[in-house]
Amino acid sequence: MSSIANAIFGENVNFSFASLPLTLLLPALSHWYTIYLASANKVQGGWTNQNPRAFVARLNAKAASGKKLSDLEDTILRGQAAQQNGFEWWGVWAVAVVIGYLIKEPKASMDRYTMIHVASRIVYNILYVSTRRRKYSYFRTAAFQLGVYPAIAIFCRAAKVLA
């Protein structure tokens, strides 16, 4: 997997640290996609950038009141939830990357952990936005759990090294 990272970034790039801006960009993509959907289809009159959280809150309130959301409205809410999850999870991954280098985890291991994390986050975001049926949502959960593994592995290695 290191060869893939080297092909993309070159041999003198720390792939794990390079993944940090990438894993911030991924949730932003789902956000931008849902802005496009809301604006192009005039959902609630189109995206309201003056107060985007109120836009999402109105859709959530509609769902909470028992009114059925359209497939498009549901997709917009899932895209916004994918964004929120990505930003919430980013800090854990960033700390894991820093700890990995502080404990001098081998570059090959960090590259492998990073590839697993980034690939799972890409799959997770795609599944979050596109999965409409509950029975398929468990694939999204599996992708999320796979993405958690690298951070946990790094934390466990740190616990051993720092003992």
NUVEXNU-41511 format. One record per atom (N, C-alpha, C): residue in three letters; residue number from 1; atom name; x, y, z. Coordinates in steps of 0.2 Angstrom, whole numbers, plus 5000, padded with zeros to 4 digits. Layout:
NUVEXNU-41511
[rec "ALA",NUM,"CA",[X,Y,Z]],
...
This chain:
NUVEXNU-41511
[rec "MET",1,"N",[5004,4994,5000]],
[rec "MET",1,"CA",[5000,5000,5000]],
[rec "MET",1,"C",[5004,5006,5000]],
[rec "SER",2,"N",[5010,5006,5003]],
[rec "SER",2,"CA",[5015,5011,5003]],
[rec "SER",2,"C",[5016,5013,4995]],
[rec "SER",3,"N",[5017,5009,4991]],
[rec "SER",3,"CA",[5018,5010,4984]],
[rec "SER",3,"C",[5013,5015,4981]],
[rec "ILE",4,"N",[5006,5013,4983]],
[rec "ILE",4,"CA",[5001,5018,4980]],
[rec "ILE",4,"C",[5002,5025,4983]],
[rec "ALA",5,"N",[5003,5025,4989]],
[rec "ALA",5,"CA",[5004,5032,4992]],
[rec "ALA",5,"C",[5010,5036,4989]],
[rec "ASN",6,"N",[5016,5032,4988]],
[rec "ASN",6,"CA",[5021,5035,4984]],
[rec "ASN",6,"C",[5020,5037,4977]],
[rec "ALA",7,"N",[5016,5033,4974]],
[rec "ALA",7,"CA",[5014,5035,4967]],
[rec "ALA",7,"C",[5010,5041,4967]],
[rec "ILE",8,"N",[5005,5042,4972]],
[rec "ILE",8,"CA",[5001,5048,4972]],
[rec "ILE",8,"C",[5005,5054,4975]],
[rec "PHE",9,"N",[5009,5053,4980]],
[rec "PHE",9,"CA",[5012,5059,4983]],
[rec "PHE",9,"C",[5020,5060,4982]],
[rec "GLY",10,"N",[5023,5054,4980]],
[rec "GLY",10,"CA",[5030,5054,4979]],
[rec "GLY",10,"C",[5033,5051,4986]],
[rec "GLU",11,"N",[5039,5049,4985]],
[rec "GLU",11,"CA",[5042,5045,4991]],
[rec "GLU",11,"C",[5044,5050,4997]],
[rec "ASN",12,"N",[5044,5056,4996]],
[rec "ASN",12,"CA",[5046,5060,5002]],
[rec "ASN",12,"C",[5040,5064,5005]],
[rec "VAL",13,"N",[5034,5061,5005]],
[rec "VAL",13,"CA",[5028,5064,5008]],
[rec "VAL",13,"C",[5026,5059,5014]],
[rec "ASN",14,"N",[5024,5062,5019]],
[rec "ASN",14,"CA",[5021,5058,5025]],
[rec "ASN",14,"C",[5014,5058,5023]],
[rec "PHE",15,"N",[5012,5052,5021]],
[rec "PHE",15,"CA",[5005,5050,5019]],
[rec "PHE",15,"C",[5000,5051,5024]],
[rec "SER",16,"N",[5002,5049,5030]],
[rec "SER",16,"CA",[4997,5050,5036]],
[rec "SER",16,"C",[4995,5057,5037]],
[rec "PHE",17,"N",[5001,5062,5037]],
[rec "PHE",17,"CA",[4999,5069,5038]],
[rec "PHE",17,"C",[4996,5072,5032]],
[rec "ALA",18,"N",[4997,5069,5026]],
[rec "ALA",18,"CA",[4994,5071,5020]],
[rec "ALA",18,"C",[4987,5069,5020]],
[rec "SER",19,"N",[4985,5064,5024]],
[rec "SER",19,"CA",[4978,5062,5024]],
[rec "SER",19,"C",[4974,5067,5028]],
[rec "LEU",20,"N",[4977,5071,5032]],
[rec "LEU",20,"CA",[4973,5075,5037]],
[rec "LEU",20,"C",[4969,5080,5033]],
[rec "PRO",21,"N",[4972,5084,5028]],
[rec "PRO",21,"CA",[4967,5089,5024]],
[rec "PRO",21,"C",[4962,5085,5020]],
[rec "LEU",22,"N",[4964,5079,5017]],
[rec "LEU",22,"CA",[4960,5075,5013]],
[rec "LEU",22,"C",[4954,5073,5017]],
[rec "THR",23,"N",[4955,5071,5024]],
[rec "THR",23,"CA",[4949,5068,5028]],
[rec "THR",23,"C",[4945,5074,5030]],
[rec "LEU",24,"N",[4947,5080,5029]],
[rec "LEU",24,"CA",[4943,5086,5030]],
[rec "LEU",24,"C",[4939,5088,5024]],
[rec "LEU",25,"N",[4942,5086,5018]],
[rec "LEU",25,"CA",[4939,5088,5012]],
[rec "LEU",25,"C",[4933,5083,5011]],
[rec "LEU",26,"N",[4934,5077,5013]],
[rec "LEU",26,"CA",[4928,5072,5011]],
[rec "LEU",26,"C",[4922,5074,5014]],
[rec "PRO",27,"N",[4921,5076,5021]],
[rec "PRO",27,"CA",[4914,5078,5023]],
[rec "PRO",27,"C",[4912,5084,5020]],
[rec "ALA",28,"N",[4916,5088,5018]],
[rec "ALA",28,"CA",[4914,5094,5014]],
[rec "ALA",28,"C",[4911,5093,5007]],
[rec "LEU",29,"N",[4914,5087,5004]],
[rec "LEU",29,"CA",[4911,5085,4998]],
[rec "LEU",29,"C",[4903,5083,4999]],
[rec "SER",30,"N",[4902,5080,5004]],
[rec "SER",30,"CA",[4895,5078,5005]],
[rec "SER",30,"C",[4890,5084,5006]],
[rec "HIS",31,"N",[4893,5089,5010]],
[rec "HIS",31,"CA",[4890,5095,5011]],
[rec "HIS",31,"C",[4889,5099,5004]],
[rec "TRP",32,"N",[4894,5100,5000]],
[rec "TRP",32,"CA",[4893,5104,4994]],
[rec "TRP",32,"C",[4888,5100,4989]],
[rec "TYR",33,"N",[4888,5093,4989]],
[rec "TYR",33,"CA",[4884,5090,4985]],
[rec "TYR",33,"C",[4876,5091,4988]],
[rec "THR",34,"N",[4875,5091,4994]],
[rec "THR",34,"CA",[4868,5092,4996]],
[rec "THR",34,"C",[4866,5100,4995]],
[rec "ILE",35,"N",[4871,5104,4995]],
[rec "ILE",35,"CA",[4869,5111,4994]],
[rec "ILE",35,"C",[4867,5112,4986]],
[rec "TYR",36,"N",[4871,5108,4982]],
[rec "TYR",36,"CA",[4869,5108,4975]],
[rec "TYR",36,"C",[4862,5105,4974]],
[rec "LEU",37,"N",[4860,5099,4978]],
[rec "LEU",37,"CA",[4854,5096,4977]],
[rec "LEU",37,"C",[4848,5101,4979]],
[rec "ALA",38,"N",[4849,5104,4985]],
[rec "ALA",38,"CA",[4844,5108,4988]],
[rec "ALA",38,"C",[4843,5114,4983]],
[rec "SER",39,"N",[4848,5117,4981]],
[rec "SER",39,"CA",[4848,5123,4976]],
[rec "SER",39,"C",[4845,5121,4969]],
[rec "ALA",40,"N",[4847,5116,4966]],
[rec "ALA",40,"CA",[4845,5114,4960]],
[rec "ALA",40,"C",[4838,5112,4960]],
[rec "ASN",41,"N",[4835,5109,4965]],
[rec "ASN",41,"CA",[4829,5107,4965]],
[rec "ASN",41,"C",[4824,5111,4970]],
[rec "LYS",42,"N",[4826,5117,4972]],
[rec "LYS",42,"CA",[4822,5122,4976]],
[rec "LYS",42,"C",[4819,5118,4982]],
[rec "VAL",43,"N",[4823,5114,4985]],
[rec "VAL",43,"CA",[4821,5111,4991]],
[rec "VAL",43,"C",[4820,5117,4997]],
[rec "GLN",44,"N",[4814,5118,5000]],
[rec "GLN",44,"CA",[4813,5123,5004]],
[rec "GLN",44,"C",[4815,5130,5001]],
[rec "GLY",45,"N",[4814,5131,4995]],
[rec "GLY",45,"CA",[4816,5137,4991]],
[rec "GLY",45,"C",[4823,5137,4989]],
[rec "GLY",46,"N",[4827,5132,4990]],
[rec "GLY",46,"CA",[4834,5132,4989]],
[rec "GLY",46,"C",[4838,5133,4995]],
[rec "TRP",47,"N",[4844,5131,4994]],
[rec "TRP",47,"CA",[4849,5131,5000]],
[rec "TRP",47,"C",[4849,5138,5003]],
[rec "THR",48,"N",[4849,5139,5009]],
[rec "THR",48,"CA",[4849,5146,5013]],
[rec "THR",48,"C",[4856,5146,5016]],
[rec "ASN",49,"N",[4861,5149,5013]],
[rec "ASN",49,"CA",[4867,5150,5016]],
[rec "ASN",49,"C",[4868,5155,5022]],
[rec "GLN",50,"N",[4863,5159,5022]],
[rec "GLN",50,"CA",[4863,5164,5028]],
[rec "GLN",50,"C",[4863,5160,5035]],
[rec "ASN",51,"N",[4859,5155,5035]],
[rec "ASN",51,"CA",[4858,5151,5041]],
[rec "ASN",51,"C",[4858,5144,5039]],
[rec "PRO",52,"N",[4863,5140,5037]],
[rec "PRO",52,"CA",[4862,5133,5034]],
[rec "PRO",52,"C",[4860,5128,5040]],
[rec "ARG",53,"N",[4862,5130,5046]],
[rec "ARG",53,"CA",[4859,5125,5051]],
[rec "ARG",53,"C",[4852,5125,5052]],
[rec "ALA",54,"N",[4849,5131,5051]],
[rec "ALA",54,"CA",[4842,5132,5051]],
[rec "ALA",54,"C",[4838,5128,5045]],
[rec "PHE",55,"N",[4841,5128,5040]],
[rec "PHE",55,"CA",[4839,5125,5034]],
[rec "PHE",55,"C",[4838,5117,5036]],
[rec "VAL",56,"N",[4844,5114,5038]],
[rec "VAL",56,"CA",[4844,5107,5040]],
[rec "VAL",56,"C",[4839,5106,5046]],
[rec "ALA",57,"N",[4839,5111,5051]],
[rec "ALA",57,"CA",[4834,5110,5056]],
[rec "ALA",57,"C",[4827,5109,5054]],
[rec "ARG",58,"N",[4825,5113,5049]],
[rec "ARG",58,"CA",[4818,5113,5046]],
[rec "ARG",58,"C",[4817,5106,5043]],
[rec "LEU",59,"N",[4822,5104,5040]],
[rec "LEU",59,"CA",[4821,5097,5037]],
[rec "LEU",59,"C",[4820,5092,5043]],
[rec "ASN",60,"N",[4824,5092,5048]],
[rec "ASN",60,"CA",[4824,5088,5053]],
[rec "ASN",60,"C",[4817,5088,5057]],
[rec "ALA",61,"N",[4815,5095,5058]],
[rec "ALA",61,"CA",[4809,5096,5061]],
[rec "ALA",61,"C",[4803,5093,5057]],
[rec "LYS",62,"N",[4803,5093,5051]],
[rec "LYS",62,"CA",[4798,5090,5046]],
[rec "LYS",62,"C",[4798,5082,5048]],
[rec "ALA",63,"N",[4804,5079,5048]],
[rec "ALA",63,"CA",[4804,5072,5049]],
[rec "ALA",63,"C",[4802,5070,5056]],
[rec "ALA",64,"N",[4804,5074,5061]],
[rec "ALA",64,"CA",[4802,5073,5068]],
[rec "ALA",64,"C",[4794,5074,5069]],
[rec "SER",65,"N",[4791,5078,5065]],
[rec "SER",65,"CA",[4784,5079,5066]],
[rec "SER",65,"C",[4780,5073,5063]],
[rec "GLY",66,"N",[4783,5068,5060]],
[rec "GLY",66,"CA",[4780,5063,5057]],
[rec "GLY",66,"C",[4778,5063,5049]],
[rec "LYS",67,"N",[4780,5069,5047]],
[rec "LYS",67,"CA",[4779,5070,5039]],
[rec "LYS",67,"C",[4784,5066,5035]],
[rec "LYS",68,"N",[4782,5063,5030]],
[rec "LYS",68,"CA",[4786,5059,5026]],
[rec "LYS",68,"C",[4791,5064,5022]],
[rec "LEU",69,"N",[4797,5063,5022]],
[rec "LEU",69,"CA",[4802,5067,5018]],
[rec "LEU",69,"C",[4802,5064,5011]],
[rec "SER",70,"N",[4803,5068,5006]],
[rec "SER",70,"CA",[4804,5066,4999]],
[rec "SER",70,"C",[4811,5062,4999]],
[rec "ASP",71,"N",[4812,5058,4994]],
[rec "ASP",71,"CA",[4819,5055,4994]],
[rec "ASP",71,"C",[4824,5060,4993]],
[rec "LEU",72,"N",[4823,5066,4990]],
[rec "LEU",72,"CA",[4828,5071,4989]],
[rec "LEU",72,"C",[4830,5074,4996]],
[rec "GLU",73,"N",[4824,5076,5000]],
[rec "GLU",73,"CA",[4825,5079,5007]],
[rec "GLU",73,"C",[4829,5074,5011]],
[rec "ASP",74,"N",[4827,5067,5011]],
[rec "ASP",74,"CA",[4831,5062,5015]],
[rec "ASP",74,"C",[4838,5062,5013]],
[rec "THR",75,"N",[4840,5062,5006]],
[rec "THR",75,"CA",[4847,5062,5004]],
[rec "THR",75,"C",[4850,5068,5007]],
[rec "ILE",76,"N",[4847,5074,5007]],
[rec "ILE",76,"CA",[4850,5080,5009]],
[rec "ILE",76,"C",[4852,5079,5017]],
[rec "LEU",77,"N",[4847,5077,5020]],
[rec "LEU",77,"CA",[4849,5076,5028]],
[rec "LEU",77,"C",[4854,5071,5029]],
[rec "ARG",78,"N",[4855,5065,5025]],
[rec "ARG",78,"CA",[4860,5060,5026]],
[rec "ARG",78,"C",[4867,5064,5024]],
[rec "GLY",79,"N",[4867,5068,5018]],
[rec "GLY",79,"CA",[4873,5071,5016]],
[rec "GLY",79,"C",[4875,5076,5022]],
[rec "GLN",80,"N",[4871,5079,5025]],
[rec "GLN",80,"CA",[4873,5084,5030]],
[rec "GLN",80,"C",[4875,5080,5037]],
[rec "ALA",81,"N",[4872,5074,5038]],
[rec "ALA",81,"CA",[4874,5070,5043]],
[rec "ALA",81,"C",[4881,5067,5042]],
[rec "ALA",82,"N",[4882,5065,5036]],
[rec "ALA",82,"CA",[4889,5062,5034]],
[rec "ALA",82,"C",[4894,5068,5035]],
[rec "GLN",83,"N",[4893,5074,5033]],
[rec "GLN",83,"CA",[4897,5080,5034]],
[rec "GLN",83,"C",[4899,5080,5042]],
[rec "GLN",84,"N",[4894,5080,5046]],
[rec "GLN",84,"CA",[4895,5081,5053]],
[rec "GLN",84,"C",[4899,5075,5056]],
[rec "ASN",85,"N",[4897,5069,5054]],
[rec "ASN",85,"CA",[4901,5064,5056]],
[rec "ASN",85,"C",[4908,5064,5055]],
[rec "GLY",86,"N",[4910,5066,5048]],
[rec "GLY",86,"CA",[4917,5067,5046]],
[rec "GLY",86,"C",[4921,5072,5050]],
[rec "PHE",87,"N",[4917,5078,5052]],
[rec "PHE",87,"CA",[4921,5083,5056]],
[rec "PHE",87,"C",[4922,5081,5063]],
[rec "GLU",88,"N",[4917,5077,5066]],
[rec "GLU",88,"CA",[4917,5074,5072]],
[rec "GLU",88,"C",[4923,5069,5073]],
[rec "TRP",89,"N",[4924,5065,5068]],
[rec "TRP",89,"CA",[4928,5060,5068]],
[rec "TRP",89,"C",[4935,5062,5067]],
[rec "TRP",90,"N",[4936,5068,5063]],
[rec "TRP",90,"CA",[4943,5070,5061]],
[rec "TRP",90,"C",[4948,5071,5067]],
[rec "GLY",91,"N",[4945,5074,5072]],
[rec "GLY",91,"CA",[4950,5075,5078]],
[rec "GLY",91,"C",[4953,5069,5080]],
[rec "VAL",92,"N",[4949,5063,5081]],
[rec "VAL",92,"CA",[4952,5057,5083]],
[rec "VAL",92,"C",[4957,5054,5078]],
[rec "TRP",93,"N",[4956,5055,5072]],
[rec "TRP",93,"CA",[4961,5052,5067]],
[rec "TRP",93,"C",[4967,5057,5067]],
[rec "ALA",94,"N",[4966,5063,5068]],
[rec "ALA",94,"CA",[4972,5068,5069]],
[rec "ALA",94,"C",[4976,5066,5075]],
[rec "VAL",95,"N",[4973,5065,5080]],
[rec "VAL",95,"CA",[4977,5063,5086]],
[rec "VAL",95,"C",[4981,5057,5085]],
[rec "ALA",96,"N",[4977,5052,5082]],
[rec "ALA",96,"CA",[4980,5045,5081]],
[rec "ALA",96,"C",[4987,5046,5076]],
[rec "VAL",97,"N",[4986,5050,5071]],
[rec "VAL",97,"CA",[4992,5051,5067]],
[rec "VAL",97,"C",[4998,5054,5071]],
[rec "VAL",98,"N",[4996,5059,5075]],
[rec "VAL",98,"CA",[5002,5063,5079]],
[rec "VAL",98,"C",[5005,5058,5084]],
[rec "ILE",99,"N",[5001,5054,5087]],
[rec "ILE",99,"CA",[5003,5049,5092]],
[rec "ILE",99,"C",[5007,5044,5088]],
[rec "GLY",100,"N",[5005,5042,5082]],
[rec "GLY",100,"CA",[5009,5037,5079]],
[rec "GLY",100,"C",[5016,5039,5077]],
[rec "TYR",101,"N",[5017,5045,5076]],
[rec "TYR",101,"CA",[5023,5048,5074]],
[rec "TYR",101,"C",[5027,5049,5081]],
[rec "LEU",102,"N",[5024,5051,5086]],
[rec "LEU",102,"CA",[5027,5052,5092]],
[rec "LEU",102,"C",[5030,5045,5095]],
[rec "ILE",103,"N",[5027,5040,5094]],
[rec "ILE",103,"CA",[5029,5033,5096]],
[rec "ILE",103,"C",[5034,5030,5091]],
[rec "LYS",104,"N",[5035,5034,5086]],
[rec "LYS",104,"CA",[5039,5031,5080]],
[rec "LYS",104,"C",[5037,5025,5077]],
[rec "GLU",105,"N",[5030,5024,5076]],
[rec "GLU",105,"CA",[5027,5019,5073]],
[rec "GLU",105,"C",[5030,5019,5065]],
[rec "PRO",106,"N",[5032,5013,5063]],
[rec "PRO",106,"CA",[5035,5013,5056]],
[rec "PRO",106,"C",[5031,5016,5051]],
[rec "LYS",107,"N",[5034,5019,5046]],
[rec "LYS",107,"CA",[5030,5022,5041]],
[rec "LYS",107,"C",[5026,5017,5037]],
[rec "ALA",108,"N",[5028,5011,5036]],
[rec "ALA",108,"CA",[5024,5007,5032]],
[rec "ALA",108,"C",[5018,5005,5036]],
[rec "SER",109,"N",[5018,5005,5043]],
[rec "SER",109,"CA",[5012,5003,5047]],
[rec "SER",109,"C",[5007,5009,5046]],
[rec "MET",110,"N",[5010,5015,5047]],
[rec "MET",110,"CA",[5006,5021,5047]],
[rec "MET",110,"C",[5003,5022,5040]],
[rec "ASP",111,"N",[5007,5020,5035]],
[rec "ASP",111,"CA",[5004,5021,5028]],
[rec "ASP",111,"C",[4998,5016,5027]],
[rec "ARG",112,"N",[4999,5010,5030]],
[rec "ARG",112,"CA",[4994,5005,5029]],
[rec "ARG",112,"C",[4987,5007,5033]],
[rec "TYR",113,"N",[4989,5009,5039]],
[rec "TYR",113,"CA",[4983,5012,5043]],
[rec "TYR",113,"C",[4979,5018,5040]],
[rec "THR",114,"N",[4983,5022,5037]],
[rec "THR",114,"CA",[4980,5028,5033]],
[rec "THR",114,"C",[4976,5026,5027]],
[rec "MET",115,"N",[4979,5021,5023]],
[rec "MET",115,"CA",[4975,5018,5018]],
[rec "MET",115,"C",[4968,5015,5020]],
[rec "ILE",116,"N",[4969,5011,5025]],
[rec "ILE",116,"CA",[4962,5008,5028]],
[rec "ILE",116,"C",[4958,5014,5030]],
[rec "HIS",117,"N",[4960,5019,5034]],
[rec "HIS",117,"CA",[4956,5024,5036]],
[rec "HIS",117,"C",[4953,5028,5030]],
[rec "VAL",118,"N",[4957,5030,5026]],
[rec "VAL",118,"CA",[4955,5035,5020]],
[rec "VAL",118,"C",[4950,5031,5016]],
[rec "ALA",119,"N",[4951,5025,5014]],
[rec "ALA",119,"CA",[4947,5021,5010]],
[rec "ALA",119,"C",[4940,5020,5013]],
[rec "SER",120,"N",[4940,5018,5020]],
[rec "SER",120,"CA",[4934,5017,5023]],
[rec "SER",120,"C",[4930,5023,5024]],
[rec "ARG",121,"N",[4933,5029,5025]],
[rec "ARG",121,"CA",[4930,5035,5025]],
[rec "ARG",121,"C",[4926,5037,5018]],
[rec "ILE",122,"N",[4930,5036,5013]],
[rec "ILE",122,"CA",[4927,5037,5006]],
[rec "ILE",122,"C",[4921,5032,5005]],
[rec "VAL",123,"N",[4921,5026,5007]],
[rec "VAL",123,"CA",[4916,5021,5006]],
[rec "VAL",123,"C",[4910,5024,5011]],
[rec "TYR",124,"N",[4912,5025,5017]],
[rec "TYR",124,"CA",[4907,5027,5022]],
[rec "TYR",124,"C",[4903,5033,5019]],
[rec "ASN",125,"N",[4906,5038,5017]],
[rec "ASN",125,"CA",[4903,5044,5014]],
[rec "ASN",125,"C",[4898,5043,5008]],
[rec "ILE",126,"N",[4900,5039,5004]],
[rec "ILE",126,"CA",[4896,5037,4998]],
[rec "ILE",126,"C",[4890,5033,5001]],
[rec "LEU",127,"N",[4891,5028,5005]],
[rec "LEU",127,"CA",[4886,5024,5008]],
[rec "LEU",127,"C",[4881,5029,5012]],
[rec "TYR",128,"N",[4883,5033,5016]],
[rec "TYR",128,"CA",[4879,5037,5020]],
[rec "TYR",128,"C",[4874,5041,5015]],
[rec "VAL",129,"N",[4877,5044,5010]],
[rec "VAL",129,"CA",[4873,5049,5006]],
[rec "VAL",129,"C",[4868,5045,5002]],
[rec "SER",130,"N",[4870,5039,4999]],
[rec "SER",130,"CA",[4866,5035,4994]],
[rec "SER",130,"C",[4862,5030,4997]],
[rec "THR",131,"N",[4863,5027,5003]],
[rec "THR",131,"CA",[4859,5022,5006]],
[rec "THR",131,"C",[4852,5024,5009]],
[rec "ARG",132,"N",[4847,5022,5005]],
[rec "ARG",132,"CA",[4840,5024,5007]],
[rec "ARG",132,"C",[4837,5019,5012]],
[rec "ARG",133,"N",[4839,5012,5011]],
[rec "ARG",133,"CA",[4835,5007,5015]],
[rec "ARG",133,"C",[4839,5005,5021]],
[rec "ARG",134,"N",[4835,5004,5026]],
[rec "ARG",134,"CA",[4838,5002,5033]],
[rec "ARG",134,"C",[4842,4996,5032]],
[rec "LYS",135,"N",[4840,4991,5029]],
[rec "LYS",135,"CA",[4844,4985,5029]],
[rec "LYS",135,"C",[4851,4985,5026]],
[rec "TYR",136,"N",[4851,4990,5021]],
[rec "TYR",136,"CA",[4858,4992,5018]],
[rec "TYR",136,"C",[4862,4996,5022]],
[rec "SER",137,"N",[4859,5000,5027]],
[rec "SER",137,"CA",[4863,5005,5031]],
[rec "SER",137,"C",[4868,5001,5035]],
[rec "TYR",138,"N",[4868,4995,5036]],
[rec "TYR",138,"CA",[4873,4991,5040]],
[rec "TYR",138,"C",[4879,4991,5037]],
[rec "PHE",139,"N",[4879,4991,5030]],
[rec "PHE",139,"CA",[4886,4992,5026]],
[rec "PHE",139,"C",[4889,4998,5028]],
[rec "ARG",140,"N",[4885,5004,5029]],
[rec "ARG",140,"CA",[4888,5010,5031]],
[rec "ARG",140,"C",[4891,5009,5038]],
[rec "THR",141,"N",[4888,5006,5042]],
[rec "THR",141,"CA",[4891,5005,5049]],
[rec "THR",141,"C",[4897,5001,5049]],
[rec "ALA",142,"N",[4897,4996,5045]],
[rec "ALA",142,"CA",[4903,4992,5044]],
[rec "ALA",142,"C",[4909,4996,5041]],
[rec "ALA",143,"N",[4908,5000,5036]],
[rec "ALA",143,"CA",[4913,5005,5034]],
[rec "ALA",143,"C",[4916,5009,5039]],
[rec "PHE",144,"N",[4911,5012,5043]],
[rec "PHE",144,"CA",[4913,5016,5049]],
[rec "PHE",144,"C",[4918,5012,5054]],
[rec "GLN",145,"N",[4915,5006,5056]],
[rec "GLN",145,"CA",[4919,5003,5060]],
[rec "GLN",145,"C",[4926,5001,5058]],
[rec "LEU",146,"N",[4926,4999,5051]],
[rec "LEU",146,"CA",[4933,4998,5048]],
[rec "LEU",146,"C",[4937,5004,5049]],
[rec "GLY",147,"N",[4935,5010,5048]],
[rec "GLY",147,"CA",[4939,5016,5048]],
[rec "GLY",147,"C",[4941,5018,5055]],
[rec "VAL",148,"N",[4937,5015,5060]],
[rec "VAL",148,"CA",[4939,5016,5067]],
[rec "VAL",148,"C",[4945,5012,5069]],
[rec "TYR",149,"N",[4946,5006,5066]],
[rec "TYR",149,"CA",[4951,5001,5067]],
[rec "TYR",149,"C",[4958,5004,5067]],
[rec "PRO",150,"N",[4960,5008,5062]],
[rec "PRO",150,"CA",[4967,5011,5062]],
[rec "PRO",150,"C",[4969,5015,5068]],
[rec "ALA",151,"N",[4964,5020,5070]],
[rec "ALA",151,"CA",[4965,5024,5076]],
[rec "ALA",151,"C",[4966,5020,5082]],
[rec "ILE",152,"N",[4962,5015,5083]],
[rec "ILE",152,"CA",[4962,5011,5089]],
[rec "ILE",152,"C",[4969,5007,5089]],
[rec "ALA",153,"N",[4971,5004,5083]],
[rec "ALA",153,"CA",[4977,5001,5083]],
[rec "ALA",153,"C",[4983,5005,5085]],
[rec "ILE",154,"N",[4983,5011,5083]],
[rec "ILE",154,"CA",[4988,5016,5084]],
[rec "ILE",154,"C",[4988,5017,5092]],
[rec "PHE",155,"N",[4982,5018,5095]],
[rec "PHE",155,"CA",[4982,5020,5102]],
[rec "PHE",155,"C",[4984,5014,5106]],
[rec "CYS",156,"N",[4982,5008,5104]],
[rec "CYS",156,"CA",[4985,5002,5107]],
[rec "CYS",156,"C",[4992,5001,5107]],
[rec "ARG",157,"N",[4995,5002,5101]],
[rec "ARG",157,"CA",[5002,5002,5100]],
[rec "ARG",157,"C",[5006,5007,5105]],
[rec "ALA",158,"N",[5003,5013,5105]],
[rec "ALA",158,"CA",[5005,5018,5110]],
[rec "ALA",158,"C",[5005,5016,5117]],
[rec "ALA",159,"N",[5000,5013,5119]],
[rec "ALA",159,"CA",[4999,5010,5126]],
[rec "ALA",159,"C",[5005,5005,5128]],
[rec "LYS",160,"N",[5006,5002,5123]],
[rec "LYS",160,"CA",[5012,4997,5124]],
[rec "LYS",160,"C",[5019,5000,5124]],
[rec "VAL",161,"N",[5020,5004,5119]],
[rec "VAL",161,"CA",[5026,5008,5119]],
[rec "VAL",161,"C",[5027,5012,5125]],
[rec "LEU",162,"N",[5022,5016,5127]],
[rec "LEU",162,"CA",[5023,5020,5132]],
[rec "LEU",162,"C",[5022,5017,5139]],
[rec "ALA",163,"N",[5022,5011,5140]],
[rec "ALA",163,"CA",[5021,5008,5146]],
[rec "ALA",163,"C",[5027,5008,5150]],
